[in-house]
Every structure is written in C-alpha cells, then in structure tokens.
Amino acid sequence: MVSWALFDYRSLVHTGWARFDPGRVDLLITLRGMCMIDVFNRTGLHHSAYLDFDIKRHIMLDSAYGSPFIGLPFPTPSRGIPAEIRLPFDDLREKHSYGFFIDPAYRNRGDKGLWNLDELLISVAMEVAHEAGVRKFTVRPTGDTASYYRHKFFAEVCETTGSDRFMAIDLTRRRNRQSRIRRLQKDGKIQFFRVKTSPD
C-alpha cells in the first residue's frame, strides 16, 4: 500500500525545527544557520542523519567543511525547540567526511522502515537555496553517487577537473520533478513537502 507523510517545511525555516512522523519512527528535523540539517529520532534522541551545505560556495554540497555552526547550540530563530535537543550532538560528523550522511538504519530498506529521507533532506536544502535566489545547486558526488543525483534530481555534469566531477541541479526547472516528493504551496511559497514513505 502506498503511503505519504507531510513535512512542515515552512515551520522548519521559521522556527529551526519540525517533526516528521511517517508512521514507524518519529523524527525531529532541525535547521541551523540555514545551512545545517540534522535528524534525530525522538525516541532516545539518536542522531540519525545530517546534511551540511553552503549556498555561498561554488560547490554547495561537498566534503565536510569547517562550518562555524558545528558544535554551537541552536541559534535564534530556533526558539521553542524541545529542550532536550539542546544537548550536544553525537559524533556523526566526525565519522564521515562528506557533508551528507544517513545512518543505514534510516535509509530505504533499513531497520527503521523509513523511505525517502534522503530525498527529503536534499529537497529542503534545494528549497532553501531556491528561496535565496540560487539557480543551480552544485554537488561533488562521491563514489558511485553521480547516478543517484542524475536519477533522483536530474543533476547534470557541469565541470570535471582531474579526478573530480561536479554536478548541478537546475532549481528553476528541476526541483519540482521528483516522483517521491510533492511540494505544496500557499501564497507562492512552499509550505509542506508530501513525502512518499513506502517502497516503489
């Protein structure tokens, strides 16, 4: 049976956090400094995923960089965030050098039974970039992830230097083309993401 869950994107942007409850797991997704997304399982406050991006850089999603926000408490406007989330994060970022990581249990076919968290996180980053006036969201794929970005986000190779390949997602045309994420608007702005939470 096909199932979908709503995610309150506008609340995430305005308050710095929003819940995502697709049924089998209750998640808290946070946004710090408009460039760092973290996902916590509300049961036990397990740090489950993160995505660090920088819309002011030529390559917006790359290997982890020394963000001034890492290690800091939630800044304003993250008012109202549940108090327990103010505890220090665990060391997910220390274990992985890339700016995007999801605990395998929270990936498609993982133990938590959660689908398309990866697409939700990248969609949030792309929407933040789009609202800031960015036309192309640039990525440096690692390993065999180039086909992933091409298939799910219609990314195209934009530059190759030596062994590095860079890809770009056209935010003016491509961000609304995902089959597993639907964007719901109000007054010309995205309010919610409707996320497919069952296997294809």
Secondary structure, DSSP 4 states (H G I P E B T S, - for coil): ---EEEE-HHHHHHHSEEEE--SS--EEEEEETTTEEEEEETTTTEEEEEEE--TTSSSSB-B----TTTTSPPPTT-TT--GGGGSPP-SHHHH--BSEEE-GGGSTTSTT----HHHHHHHHHHHHHHHTT-SEEEE---TTTHHHHHHHH--EEEEEETTEEEEEEETTTSTT--SSEEEEEETTEEEEEEEE-S--
